[in-house]
Amino acid sequence: MSLHGIGVDVLHLPRIVSLCSRRRSGKLASRILSMDEMVVFNTLAHEEQRQARFLAVRWAVKEAAYKALYPVRPTWKELTFTSLINGIKPTLYYHPGSTTTNGSVANTNWITAEKTHKLHVSVSHDGDYVFASVVAVTWCVNCFFILNSTKAYKRTFLVLIL
């Protein structure tokens, strides 16, 4: 297991409230939310404060994910955040090459046959602030053969063993 990256973001909620009032919250939501997130957002109709907080949390989580996944650059809609549901901790899913969560994967620049990846997410909000952190972890299924693929890695691998 190895760390791919760590990302954090702090968002001031009035920033999102201002964006929602200038551009309509539905328009902003359609730009940054995945299809699954959009379904939940639409259940919050006529609740402007809840809609703004919902968007703020997703914005902060996705910004933190961009930092954790660098140099991979997912789009807004390739990331889906689910809140605490029935005791299951919040989860962040990355669906590369897809704007939906139907399982189609056209861009596999981060998920490969040799590696499995996991995104860990934590969100906190207090008053007018939302804080999100994302940790991207890589599990290498066949690390020895990957490390042996070049001479530079062979030297590094041998030094680590000694």
C-alpha positions as CSV (number, residue, x, y, z in Angstrom):
1,M,0.0,0.0,0.0
2,S,1.3,3.4,-0.8
3,L,0.1,7.0,-0.6
4,H,-0.7,8.6,-3.9
5,G,-1.6,12.0,-2.5
6,I,-3.3,14.1,0.2
7,G,-5.6,17.1,-0.6
8,V,-7.5,19.6,1.6
9,D,-9.8,22.4,0.9
10,V,-11.5,25.1,3.1
11,L,-14.6,26.8,1.7
12,H,-16.4,29.9,3.0
13,L,-20.1,29.1,2.7
14,P,-21.1,32.7,1.7
15,R,-19.0,32.2,-1.5
16,I,-21.4,29.4,-2.6
17,V,-24.5,31.3,-1.5
18,S,-23.3,34.3,-3.6
19,L,-22.7,32.0,-6.6
20,C,-26.2,30.5,-6.2
21,S,-27.9,33.9,-6.0
22,R,-26.1,35.2,-9.1
23,R,-26.4,32.1,-11.3
24,R,-29.2,30.0,-9.8
25,S,-28.3,27.0,-7.7
26,G,-29.6,24.6,-10.3
27,K,-27.2,25.9,-12.9
28,L,-24.2,25.6,-10.6
29,A,-25.3,22.1,-9.5
30,S,-25.6,20.9,-13.1
31,R,-22.0,22.0,-13.7
32,I,-20.3,20.4,-10.6
33,L,-22.5,17.4,-9.5
34,S,-22.5,13.9,-10.8
35,M,-25.8,12.4,-11.9
36,D,-26.2,10.6,-8.5
37,E,-25.5,13.8,-6.6
38,M,-28.0,15.6,-8.8
39,V,-30.7,13.2,-7.8
40,V,-30.1,14.0,-4.1
41,F,-29.8,17.8,-4.8
42,N,-33.2,17.8,-6.6
43,T,-34.9,16.5,-3.4
44,L,-33.7,19.7,-1.6
45,A,-35.9,21.9,-3.9
46,H,-37.2,25.1,-2.1
47,E,-34.6,24.7,0.7
48,E,-32.0,27.2,-0.4
49,Q,-29.8,26.9,2.7
50,R,-29.6,23.1,2.5
51,Q,-28.9,23.4,-1.2
52,A,-26.1,25.8,-0.6
53,R,-24.5,23.6,2.1
54,F,-24.9,20.5,-0.1
55,L,-23.1,22.3,-3.0
56,A,-20.4,23.7,-0.7
57,V,-19.6,20.2,0.7
58,R,-19.3,18.7,-2.8
59,W,-17.2,21.6,-4.0
60,A,-14.8,21.3,-1.1
61,V,-14.5,17.5,-1.4
62,K,-13.9,17.6,-5.1
63,E,-11.3,20.4,-4.8
64,A,-9.5,18.3,-2.1
65,A,-9.7,15.3,-4.4
66,Y,-8.1,17.2,-7.3
67,K,-5.1,18.0,-5.0
68,A,-4.9,14.4,-3.8
69,L,-5.1,12.8,-7.3
70,Y,-2.6,15.1,-9.0
71,P,-1.3,14.7,-11.7
72,V,-4.5,12.9,-12.6
73,R,-7.1,15.6,-13.4
74,P,-10.7,14.3,-13.0
75,T,-13.7,16.4,-14.1
76,W,-16.3,17.6,-11.6
77,K,-18.7,14.9,-12.7
78,E,-16.3,12.0,-12.5
79,L,-16.3,12.4,-8.7
80,T,-19.3,11.4,-6.6
81,F,-19.5,12.0,-2.9
82,T,-21.9,10.2,-0.7
83,S,-22.6,11.4,2.9
84,L,-23.0,9.3,6.0
85,I,-25.8,6.9,5.2
86,N,-27.1,4.2,7.6
87,G,-23.8,4.2,9.6
88,I,-21.7,3.8,6.5
89,K,-18.9,6.5,6.5
90,P,-18.8,9.1,3.8
91,T,-17.3,7.9,0.5
92,L,-15.8,9.4,-2.6
93,Y,-16.0,7.5,-5.9
94,Y,-13.9,8.3,-8.9
95,H,-15.4,7.2,-12.3
96,P,-12.7,8.1,-14.8
97,G,-13.9,8.8,-18.4
98,S,-17.5,8.9,-17.4
99,T,-20.0,11.5,-16.4
100,T,-22.3,8.8,-15.0
101,T,-21.9,6.1,-12.5
102,N,-23.1,3.3,-14.8
103,G,-19.6,1.7,-14.5
104,S,-18.4,2.7,-18.0
105,V,-14.7,3.5,-17.9
106,A,-13.2,5.0,-21.0
107,N,-10.2,6.7,-19.3
108,T,-8.1,4.4,-17.2
109,N,-5.2,6.7,-16.5
110,W,-5.4,6.1,-12.7
111,I,-7.0,2.7,-12.4
112,T,-4.8,0.0,-14.0
113,A,-4.5,-3.7,-14.0
114,E,-1.5,-3.6,-11.6
115,K,-3.0,-1.1,-9.1
116,T,-6.1,-0.7,-7.1
117,H,-7.0,2.7,-5.7
118,K,-9.1,4.0,-2.8
119,L,-10.1,7.5,-1.8
120,H,-10.7,8.3,1.8
121,V,-12.6,11.4,2.6
122,S,-13.5,13.5,5.7
123,V,-15.7,16.6,5.8
124,S,-16.3,19.0,8.6
125,H,-18.5,22.1,8.6
126,D,-18.9,24.7,11.3
127,G,-20.8,27.9,10.8
128,D,-19.8,29.5,7.6
129,Y,-16.9,27.1,6.8
130,V,-16.6,23.7,5.2
131,F,-13.3,21.7,5.5
132,A,-12.6,18.6,3.4
133,S,-9.7,16.3,3.2
134,V,-9.0,13.4,0.8
135,V,-6.4,10.8,0.9
136,A,-5.7,8.8,-2.2
137,V,-4.1,5.3,-1.5
138,T,-2.7,2.8,-4.0
139,W,-2.5,-0.9,-3.4
140,C,0.0,-2.5,-5.8
141,V,-1.0,-6.0,-6.7
142,N,2.3,-6.9,-8.3
143,C,4.8,-4.4,-7.0
144,F,7.9,-6.6,-7.4
145,F,7.5,-6.9,-11.2
146,I,6.6,-3.2,-11.5
147,L,9.7,-2.2,-9.5
148,N,11.9,-4.6,-11.6
149,S,10.8,-3.1,-14.9
150,T,13.7,-0.5,-15.0
151,K,17.2,-0.5,-13.7
152,A,16.6,2.7,-11.6
153,Y,13.8,1.0,-9.8
154,K,15.9,-2.1,-9.3
155,R,18.6,0.0,-7.5
156,T,15.9,1.7,-5.4
157,F,14.3,-1.6,-4.5
158,L,17.6,-3.2,-3.5
159,V,18.5,-0.2,-1.3
160,L,15.1,-0.4,0.4
161,I,15.6,-4.2,1.1
162,L,19.1,-3.6,2.7
